[in-house]
Amino acid sequence: MTRARRAGLLALGIAFQVAAFPPFGLWPCMLLALGPLAALCEDASARRAFVLGWLHTAIAGVLVARWLLVALVDEYGVGRAPALAVLGLAVGGYALVPAAGAALYAALRPRVALAAAPLLFAALFELFEWLRAEPLGLPWALAAHPLAPAPGLLQTAALGGAYAPGLAVAATGAGVALALRARRLAPLAAPAALWALALGYAGLAGAPSGEGPTLRVGIVQAAVPQRERFRPGSALRNTLAHAEATRRLAADAGPLDLVVWSETAVDDDLDAHPDLLRLLREAAAAAGAPIATGAPRTAGGRLVNAVVLVDAAGVRDDYAKQALVPFAEYDPPLLGFAAALLGPVTAGTPYVAGRDASPLAGPLPLATPVCFEITMPGLMRRARAEGARLVANLSNDAWFGRTGYPEMHLQHAVLRAIELRSFVVRGTNTGISAAIDPTGRVRGRLGLFERATLVAEVRAAGAPPLYARRGNAPVLACLTACVAGPLLAGRRGLRPARAPLPAPARRAAR
């Protein structure tokens, strides 16, 4: 393959991947996005495949994750050069993982038949995607995420998380690319089989809708400008705005069982500001329902990013965020060099991580992941195991403007709803607030920077599916089998035929 052809294929794959993710959201492009990389690895050495895999992931990653640049420069005031350096270091570092997967595929590809190559490529891609997402803690821009607007294609996430539908996505791209390259239909067999299994499972699983009585949850999206939150007196003004919206919601919508505000909607400690707590108690009394809101807490001398559940009597329960954002919420001990680049991001008192995943005592046992905790399947499975029957994700995505990040955040929530078979409600400051049912269908949403309210009807989550019960072990075993199977079959196919036994000599004529 010529250098120009390799560059063209690489650019095509990157273009498909960027188009698939928000803000463009052309999700069918993701079904083809990984095909060019698979084709590039066909006649490449492991070393060249590593470079190609790194380039594909790094370039696409920088373009998809440009929201980080906007947050650092526009909101935190970091210089453009250091912000670009941080973005490049972050994306370039995590791109090493899928690059290693591409190198391994190139090394193993000669040992498998053409028909099995898409399955091998997809299984390796998802194994390395899991390594990046969970052990290394970088769960962004997975292959399955762009399909969130088509949740019917994601139902196998109840069995294997994002990696189960991701296997079919990666195999589709590889199958199409290899079929075109070889001018044969054999590479399309594996992706066709995977989609048949996925759609068959979706049909058999039906549409889980929870159990027990229907509850009504009000969501308040106050759309407070990010810069307003740091001006003197902002805590009182913001709490008043949320309280007034809650009263109007209760008057217009009728009885509610729960009201959800956003992360740090009250951005002062309630224990130190009884006037703010009084406003919350009065708003909860007017709504006839407890309010779940973000509010920092300093009990015990520890500053935590918390969610508090407040009713007419006061603070009923609280939860401290466990997975903190590096630099913005705590200082990673081994990354001091990056802290020097980020300057304003690290200003202020760092938070301390919480440890308790017990659900809040709401009208249903309530998991309240804060901000990007919703992107962490393991954390959410733990909350489900602790007894949570409803998920309320409180976030403030105002930092990221209209870069596509809020839509990406919503994609994660769709996957968590399917993986847990639970309703998920999102309360955000500037959007996208939403209500998602246990099949991943978005039943209602509020637009970006829209000042509005939403009422969602929810029910308690039923029996947890396989992924919520067993985690990654079953899907990792399946992906490993999808690697081993083609290799074993290929080994048999490459084994030389056994030489025929010599024919018995004819008896000499006498």
Secondary structure by P-SEA (a helix, b strand, c coil): ccaaaaaaaaaaaaaaaaaacccccccccccccaaaaaaaaccccaaaaaaaaaaaaaaaaaaaaaaaaaaacccccccaaaaaaaaaaaaaaaaaaaaaaaaaaaaacccccccaaaaaaaaaaaaaaaaacccccccccccccccccccccccccccccaaaaaaaaaaaaaaaaaaaaacccccaaaaaaaaaaaaaaaaaacccccccbbbbbbbbbcccccccccccaaaaaaaaaaaaaaaaaaaccccccbbbbccccccccccccaaaaaaaaaaaaaacbbbbbbbbbbcccccccbbbbbcccccccccccccccccccccccccaaaaaaaccccccbbbbbbccccccccccbbbbbcccccccaaaaaaaaaacccbbbbbbbcccccccaaaaaaaaaaaaaaaaacbbbbbbbcccccccccccccccccccccccbbbbbbbbccccccccccccaaaaaaaaaaaaaaaaaaaaaaacccccccccccccccc
